[in-house]
Amino acid sequence: MLRRTLLLCVTAGLCAPAAPGAENGKAQVAIEPRRTKAPAADAARDGKTPNIRVETQLVQINVTVTTPLNQVVTGMEKEQFRLFEDKVEQSVASFTQEEAPLSIGLVFDISGSMGSKLSKSRQAAAQFFKSANPQDEFFLVQFNESPELAVSWTTNTEEIQNRMAFTQAKGRTALLDGLYKAMNEMKKAKNPRKAILILSDGGDNSSRYTEPEIKNLVREADVQVYAMGIFESMGGRGRTAEESLGPGLLSDLAEQTGGRHFPVDNINELPDIAAKIGIELRSQYILGYSPSNPQKDGKYRRVEVKLVQPRGLPPLRAYYRTGYYAPTQ
């Protein structure tokens, strides 16, 4: 039985207890510190103490839990998560739901087809920034037929919004190149938690980088990808072949990183969806574990998170990155 009541965070950003006695709606955090090995005794034959370096790899998995109605669930216990690596269950060493600082890159489509959608897209970005904390940092990559780092790392979200206010929609769409530039810039991030938010209206028709190359790049990086895709309807006359592939591309990129793709049917919904993503990024569980497989072989390890379904709630779903590459040294 749960020791406290689960909370549902809705789009408005308000958390309300699901039942009385929820301890004022605040979820406690249980953190178990990693144990470190004691220094080795003097065992060198020449009487000198050897320098010993102890390395313990800690893998962190960010997990978002939602209801079938896409409400974010908070207040879950460590015991309600089961974590597997290559189908072998792992021991969760650390567990928290703290609102840690974020490093976020906004990848903004300014290609010609975005003309009538730029205004609502700017409003969406403004709504997303409302959930920012003082320790968060951001950058802006804009792209049409080529990407540009329009604003480098800053804690001033107004600087990014001012730059977006003067953009004009023109040219083709190099979405993959824009994402490559953002992933490269993300290497300079100061915060351990990192995310990229893509705002685009279609598939790629102008990039130098290929889809497999970008998917591999995203796989290697510990960066969550979220996307708002503004697509023409299936029967829309303006829907190109590239745009038909756009939803699948954004979904694939997002899901393997633990992020999500939100298709936008009505551009008036953009600000609300952006606000929801901002709340979701700050309502995640962080699970840490030391892999039972100690091999440093550089191979891809598949990760799976299973939930122990709480009583009284509809079936829940977990979003998380699906794997990582083991170190080589």
KELO-687989 format. One record per residue (C-alpha): residue number from 1; x, y, z. Coordinates in Angstrom, 3 decimals. Example, Ala and Ser with C-alpha at 12.3 -4.5 7.8 and 13.67 -1.06 7.14 Angstrom:
! residues 2
num,c1,c2,c3
1,12.300,-4.500,7.800 $
2,13.670,-1.060,7.140 $
//
This chain:
! residues 329
num,c1,c2,c3
1,0.000,0.000,0.000 $
2,1.260,3.502,-0.827 $
3,2.507,5.559,2.081 $
4,1.244,8.693,0.442 $
5,-1.171,9.736,-2.254 $
6,-0.097,10.179,-5.860 $
7,-0.554,13.586,-7.423 $
8,-1.556,14.439,-10.955 $
9,0.052,17.519,-12.526 $
10,-2.231,18.925,-15.180 $
11,-1.369,21.369,-17.937 $
12,-2.050,24.399,-15.793 $
13,0.874,23.357,-13.613 $
14,-1.138,22.839,-10.461 $
15,-0.769,19.679,-8.385 $
16,-3.757,18.664,-6.299 $
17,-3.934,15.718,-3.915 $
18,-5.863,12.763,-5.239 $
19,-7.203,12.067,-1.736 $
20,-7.037,13.597,1.728 $
21,-3.910,13.100,3.798 $
22,-1.409,13.625,0.969 $
23,1.016,15.461,3.244 $
24,0.300,18.900,1.760 $
25,0.933,17.609,-1.778 $
26,4.693,17.374,-1.327 $
27,6.467,14.239,-2.434 $
28,9.312,13.162,-0.210 $
29,12.627,12.298,-1.775 $
30,14.475,9.164,-0.812 $
31,18.161,9.179,-1.729 $
32,20.508,6.371,-0.896 $
33,24.151,7.499,-1.163 $
34,26.508,5.361,-3.166 $
35,28.946,3.388,-1.078 $
36,32.598,3.930,-1.781 $
37,35.314,1.385,-1.257 $
38,37.799,1.950,1.550 $
39,41.367,2.772,0.528 $
40,43.496,-0.307,0.018 $
41,46.197,-1.121,2.556 $
42,49.875,-0.714,1.787 $
43,50.522,-3.794,-0.325 $
44,53.303,-2.712,-2.614 $
45,56.385,-4.891,-2.524 $
46,58.717,-1.907,-2.430 $
47,57.029,-0.525,0.658 $
48,55.308,2.328,-1.207 $
49,51.557,2.880,-1.144 $
50,50.158,2.498,-4.675 $
51,47.767,5.066,-6.136 $
52,44.430,3.353,-6.459 $
53,41.584,4.835,-8.478 $
54,38.128,3.450,-7.766 $
55,35.569,4.019,-10.525 $
56,31.899,3.231,-10.100 $
57,29.759,3.911,-13.144 $
58,26.391,5.406,-12.243 $
59,23.764,5.464,-14.974 $
60,20.915,7.915,-14.515 $
61,17.546,7.419,-16.170 $
62,14.975,10.241,-16.202 $
63,11.436,8.852,-16.100 $
64,8.145,10.614,-16.793 $
65,4.993,8.834,-15.624 $
66,1.621,9.718,-17.143 $
67,-2.000,8.617,-17.060 $
68,-3.931,7.658,-20.233 $
69,-5.066,11.313,-20.337 $
70,-1.444,12.505,-20.433 $
71,-1.548,13.854,-16.887 $
72,1.859,13.754,-15.217 $
73,1.963,11.571,-12.095 $
74,4.114,12.610,-9.149 $
75,4.566,11.238,-5.648 $
76,5.477,7.664,-6.558 $
77,7.796,5.567,-4.401 $
78,11.129,4.004,-5.310 $
79,9.610,0.554,-4.810 $
80,7.147,1.210,-7.632 $
81,9.916,1.232,-10.242 $
82,11.687,-1.823,-11.625 $
83,14.700,-1.172,-13.848 $
84,16.290,-3.583,-16.334 $
85,19.448,-3.456,-18.435 $
86,19.593,-5.974,-21.304 $
87,16.698,-7.796,-19.564 $
88,18.657,-8.162,-16.298 $
89,17.032,-6.409,-13.342 $
90,19.204,-3.771,-11.691 $
91,19.266,-2.422,-8.151 $
92,18.163,1.227,-8.008 $
93,20.858,2.968,-5.952 $
94,19.414,6.490,-5.983 $
95,15.899,7.839,-6.433 $
96,14.712,11.425,-6.461 $
97,12.149,13.758,-7.954 $
98,13.940,16.987,-7.262 $
99,13.500,19.928,-9.618 $
100,17.129,20.082,-10.752 $
101,18.446,22.854,-13.062 $
102,18.113,22.211,-16.787 $
103,20.158,23.034,-19.885 $
104,17.738,23.395,-22.803 $
105,18.234,24.072,-26.497 $
106,15.333,25.419,-28.578 $
107,15.470,24.267,-32.224 $
108,13.158,26.606,-34.124 $
109,11.950,26.127,-37.711 $
110,11.904,29.360,-39.762 $
111,11.482,27.752,-43.196 $
112,9.044,29.228,-45.714 $
113,6.128,27.003,-44.766 $
114,6.188,28.375,-41.201 $
115,5.018,31.823,-42.336 $
116,1.488,31.784,-40.922 $
117,2.571,29.758,-37.877 $
118,5.423,31.898,-36.570 $
119,3.269,34.044,-34.308 $
120,1.759,31.111,-32.399 $
121,5.156,29.400,-32.328 $
122,6.672,32.441,-30.612 $
123,3.825,32.394,-28.099 $
124,4.539,28.715,-27.448 $
125,8.195,29.467,-26.714 $
126,7.196,32.289,-24.354 $
127,4.841,29.960,-22.495 $
128,7.544,27.305,-22.216 $
129,10.004,29.809,-20.735 $
130,7.517,30.724,-17.976 $
131,8.431,27.494,-16.184 $
132,12.153,28.354,-16.201 $
133,14.196,28.540,-13.003 $
134,17.037,31.019,-12.376 $
135,19.607,28.179,-12.639 $
136,18.322,27.018,-16.037 $
137,20.255,27.926,-19.176 $
138,19.108,28.058,-22.800 $
139,20.278,28.501,-26.387 $
140,18.458,29.036,-29.683 $
141,19.149,27.307,-33.001 $
142,17.080,28.539,-35.937 $
143,16.999,26.725,-39.251 $
144,15.612,26.909,-42.760 $
145,17.860,25.534,-45.526 $
146,20.767,25.807,-43.068 $
147,21.028,26.055,-39.261 $
148,22.259,29.021,-37.250 $
149,23.153,29.346,-33.582 $
150,21.077,32.490,-33.115 $
151,21.625,32.834,-29.343 $
152,24.334,30.988,-27.436 $
153,23.975,29.857,-23.811 $
154,22.106,32.352,-21.657 $
155,19.919,32.466,-18.560 $
156,18.020,35.418,-20.015 $
157,15.002,34.012,-21.862 $
158,14.014,37.491,-23.063 $
159,17.164,37.543,-25.185 $
160,15.938,34.464,-27.039 $
161,12.395,35.777,-27.407 $
162,13.655,39.103,-28.749 $
163,15.704,37.293,-31.393 $
164,12.721,35.154,-32.391 $
165,10.545,38.262,-32.728 $
166,12.539,39.472,-35.744 $
167,12.745,36.186,-37.657 $
168,11.182,35.813,-41.087 $
169,10.011,32.576,-42.633 $
170,11.760,31.633,-45.863 $
171,13.676,28.833,-47.555 $
172,13.647,25.053,-47.289 $
173,13.780,22.823,-44.197 $
174,17.047,21.395,-42.824 $
175,15.645,19.907,-39.624 $
176,18.352,17.248,-39.228 $
177,21.149,19.795,-39.671 $
178,19.462,22.016,-37.087 $
179,19.326,19.154,-34.619 $
180,22.974,18.292,-35.292 $
181,24.019,21.850,-34.504 $
182,21.968,21.805,-31.307 $
183,23.476,18.494,-30.162 $
184,26.961,19.887,-30.790 $
185,26.175,23.033,-28.764 $
186,24.751,20.873,-25.975 $
187,28.282,19.576,-25.271 $
188,28.950,22.950,-23.595 $
189,26.021,22.610,-21.168 $
190,26.700,23.269,-17.476 $
191,23.788,21.320,-15.979 $
192,23.685,17.501,-15.877 $
193,20.049,17.411,-17.012 $
194,19.771,18.353,-20.681 $
195,16.898,18.625,-23.161 $
196,16.189,19.846,-26.688 $
197,12.814,21.255,-27.750 $
198,12.065,21.123,-31.491 $
199,9.348,23.299,-32.970 $
200,8.800,22.493,-36.653 $
201,6.020,22.082,-39.195 $
202,7.375,19.347,-41.409 $
203,9.926,16.796,-42.468 $
204,13.409,17.440,-43.795 $
205,14.164,18.401,-47.416 $
206,17.511,20.206,-47.236 $
207,19.916,18.591,-44.730 $
208,23.438,17.306,-45.329 $
209,23.166,14.884,-42.425 $
210,21.072,11.756,-42.825 $
211,18.373,10.404,-40.566 $
212,20.455,7.365,-39.439 $
213,23.390,9.649,-38.579 $
214,21.247,11.912,-36.396 $
215,19.480,8.990,-34.728 $
216,22.866,7.512,-33.777 $
217,24.023,10.897,-32.491 $
218,20.913,11.265,-30.322 $
219,21.378,7.721,-29.052 $
220,24.902,8.465,-27.855 $
221,23.998,11.657,-26.009 $
222,22.252,11.862,-22.665 $
223,19.835,14.505,-23.944 $
224,16.054,14.289,-23.931 $
225,14.362,15.399,-27.150 $
226,10.876,16.913,-27.084 $
227,9.097,17.998,-30.251 $
228,6.016,19.953,-31.250 $
229,5.171,18.984,-34.816 $
230,2.780,21.263,-36.709 $
231,1.712,19.182,-39.709 $
232,-0.816,19.503,-42.486 $
233,-3.683,17.034,-42.165 $
234,-3.408,13.779,-44.111 $
235,-5.806,15.126,-46.721 $
236,-4.222,18.560,-46.834 $
237,-3.260,19.764,-50.290 $
238,-0.060,21.333,-49.040 $
239,1.305,18.155,-47.440 $
240,4.579,17.158,-49.117 $
241,6.281,13.748,-49.122 $
242,8.805,15.038,-46.571 $
243,6.013,16.292,-44.306 $
244,4.374,12.870,-44.460 $
245,7.532,11.405,-42.932 $
246,7.877,14.213,-40.387 $
247,5.687,12.788,-37.573 $
248,7.485,9.443,-37.639 $
249,10.901,11.102,-37.621 $
250,10.131,13.328,-34.639 $
251,8.498,10.468,-32.721 $
252,11.508,8.194,-33.233 $
253,13.964,10.874,-32.146 $
254,11.956,11.766,-29.058 $
255,10.970,8.327,-27.797 $
256,14.444,6.798,-27.728 $
257,15.675,9.672,-25.532 $
258,12.837,9.561,-23.017 $
259,11.246,12.691,-24.461 $
260,7.968,12.952,-26.324 $
261,6.543,14.163,-29.610 $
262,3.340,16.208,-29.447 $
263,1.632,16.462,-32.868 $
264,-0.239,19.762,-33.091 $
265,-3.565,19.666,-34.935 $
266,-4.529,23.218,-34.049 $
267,-1.819,25.880,-33.816 $
268,-3.882,27.645,-31.138 $
269,-2.972,24.716,-28.866 $
270,0.774,25.386,-29.175 $
271,1.149,27.552,-26.026 $
272,-0.689,25.012,-23.854 $
273,1.393,22.123,-25.186 $
274,4.602,24.074,-24.596 $
275,3.545,24.757,-21.012 $
276,2.812,21.052,-20.540 $
277,6.307,20.121,-21.740 $
278,7.828,22.631,-19.317 $
279,5.916,21.071,-16.418 $
280,6.808,17.555,-17.527 $
281,10.537,18.281,-17.626 $
282,10.341,19.410,-14.002 $
283,8.226,16.498,-12.774 $
284,10.493,13.585,-13.642 $
285,11.849,10.825,-11.459 $
286,15.609,10.298,-11.617 $
287,16.701,6.694,-11.142 $
288,20.402,5.930,-10.671 $
289,22.030,2.508,-10.783 $
290,25.429,0.867,-11.108 $
291,25.172,-1.692,-13.939 $
292,25.645,-5.317,-12.946 $
293,27.555,-5.746,-16.207 $
294,30.997,-4.197,-15.497 $
295,32.368,-4.627,-19.036 $
296,33.655,-1.423,-20.653 $
297,33.058,-2.651,-24.180 $
298,31.407,0.398,-25.743 $
299,28.327,-1.642,-26.644 $
300,24.771,-0.364,-26.586 $
301,22.865,-1.413,-23.465 $
302,19.077,-1.511,-23.648 $
303,17.181,-0.097,-20.693 $
304,13.605,-0.857,-19.649 $
305,11.587,0.633,-16.800 $
306,8.538,-1.204,-15.498 $
307,6.005,0.285,-13.120 $
308,4.320,-1.423,-10.200 $
309,0.780,-0.230,-10.846 $
310,-0.602,1.799,-7.894 $
311,-4.069,0.969,-6.656 $
312,-6.863,3.336,-7.506 $
313,-5.259,4.788,-10.645 $
314,-5.756,3.926,-14.324 $
315,-2.894,2.117,-16.121 $
316,0.199,4.333,-16.060 $
317,2.891,4.724,-18.703 $
318,6.582,5.476,-18.252 $
319,8.713,7.470,-20.709 $
320,12.497,7.096,-20.492 $
321,15.571,6.769,-22.697 $
322,15.741,3.281,-24.117 $
323,19.458,2.697,-23.712 $
324,23.009,4.028,-23.592 $
325,26.498,3.151,-24.803 $
326,28.805,1.597,-22.232 $
327,32.156,3.326,-21.720 $
328,35.270,1.950,-23.447 $
329,37.796,2.814,-20.728 $
//
